[in-house]
Amino acid sequence: MIPCYNYARFLPAAVGSVLGQHGVDLEVMIIDDCSTDETARVAAALAASDPRIEVRSHARNLGHVATFNEGLAAATGEHVVVLSADDLLTPGSLARATALLEAHPNVGFAYGRAAPFADSSPPPPSGAAGRWTVWRGHDWIRARCRRGLNCIRSPELVMRTSVQRTIGGYRPDLPRSGDFEMWMRAASVSDVGRVTNIDQAFYRLHPDSMTRTVHVGERFDLQARHDAFAALPKAALLPDADQLYDQARRALAVTALRQARWSQHHPPTDDSAVDLMDFALAMFPDAHRLVQWRLLRWRRWLLRRGPALAPALNALSHLERGLYWQWLHRTGL
């Protein structure tokens, strides 16, 4: 399913990346959400060139959540992919993902690596397929909460349609992180698989993407993640949902403090750093006791004193990097 709003210039490449997949039978549904560019004409030409393509057009703009849910509800295949019109699949990605799903009937969705690109065409996909990783769904959710991070972009994910029917679609009240919340919902009723060591999709970086025009800013992203995690105890899908939510809030506080550290390129009058520290305290009232808070305080103190303490600042940076890698290893996945 390829939702499209004013991405006529990207649409042929996205569709071509799907039609070029080998080893799978596929249908392509393009949904034009009342675009004001040439999307309708381009989509019609693509549909005329291949009977596997269906085009749906909205008389008025419904927004991305309603458009996504329309496509998911209409899916007739055994598996379903939501591919934004500005993204691409890599050659063979659907065959690799569906092979994993067929070998493991307990896995509800499979994903892989999504490589970002900013040029007109992506680089050759990197890596070589050969291994799968399968986690219990509960373990995968727990790892997401420990790290406070969504590890999936979107185009690299293939969902079993039966699981999609079971959990439902995107929640309208989570326009910024509905995909992440939906994937955790899927993991609460099924296991999770990953195709390792190879790019499964290309994620396009460009000035007109929603992450650059609508969903902008570090605090915005952290709040969106929080909203997805907050849905866990509300849905009551897991027996330890409250504890998982608490873990996620602590992880988000740590992440906010780390991001505040990177914003400290100037003396500590930076509003962004202060805003992120406030967010950390809102997530975890004891954030001021975390080592990341103390390191940030030291960094701000050193910056006030200017270039004379540059060696101490460099030493602090090495310490921060070491602690970050320890945290990544401890939180896993």
Sequence and secondary structure as in RCSB ss.txt:
>XXXX:A:sequence
MIPCYNYARFLPAAVGSVLGQHGVDLEVMIIDDCSTDETARVAAALAASDPRIEVRSHARNLGHVATFNEGLAAA
TGEHVVVLSADDLLTPGSLARATALLEAHPNVGFAYGRAAPFADSSPPPPSGAAGRWTVWRGHDWIRARCRRGLN
CIRSPELVMRTSVQRTIGGYRPDLPRSGDFEMWMRAASVSDVGRVTNIDQAFYRLHPDSMTRTVHVGERFDLQAR
HDAFAALPKAALLPDADQLYDQARRALAVTALRQARWSQHHPPTDDSAVDLMDFALAMFPDAHRLVQWRLLRWRR
WLLRRGPALAPALNALSHLERGLYWQWLHRTGL
>XXXX:A:secstr
 EEESS TTTHHHHHHHHHT  SS   EEEEE S SSSHHHHHHHHHHH TTEEEEE SS   HHHHHHHHHHH 
 SSEE    TT EE TTHHHHHHHHHHH TTEEEEEEEEEEE SSS     EEEEEEEEE HHHHHHHHHHHT  
   STT EEEHHHHHHH S  TT TTTHHHHHHHHHHTTSEEEEEEEEEEEEEE  TTSHHHHTS SHHHHHHHH
HHHHHHHHHHT STTHHHHHHHHHHHHHHHHHHHHHHT SSSTT HHHHHHHHHHHHH TTGGGSHHHHHHHHHH
HHHHTGGGGHHHHHHHHHHHHHHHHHHHHHH  
